[in-house]
Amino acid sequence: MRLEAMGYRIAIFPSDTQRAAIYAMKETLAVLKCDGSTAAIDDRLATFQERDRLVGLGEWEKLEERYLKDIEKK
C-alpha cells in the first residue's frame, strides 16, 4: 500500500462507508420509483433480521420496556 510505504501504520477513511450508503440509497430509491418495488434488488438488501441485529433493536426494545414501565408507575 502506498501509505504503508510512506511509514503509516493506520489510515482512516471516514466518509467512504457514508458515501457508499448514500449511493446505495439513491440506487434503491431509483429502483423503487421505476419498478414500484425493490424486488429486482432484494438479493442486495440486508434482511430485516440482519438490520434489526445491526441496529441493536433488541437492546432498544429492552430500554423501551424499562422506561414505559417507569412511566406507567407515575
Number of C-alpha atoms within 10 A of each C-alpha: 6 7 10 10 8 8 8 10 8 7 8 6 7 8 9 10 10 11 11 11 12 12 12 14 12 12 13 19 15 14 16 15 11 10 11 10 14 17 12 11 12 11 9 11 13 11 11 9 9 11 12 12 12 11 10 11 13 12 11 11 11 11 12 12 12 11 12 11 11 10 9 7 7 5
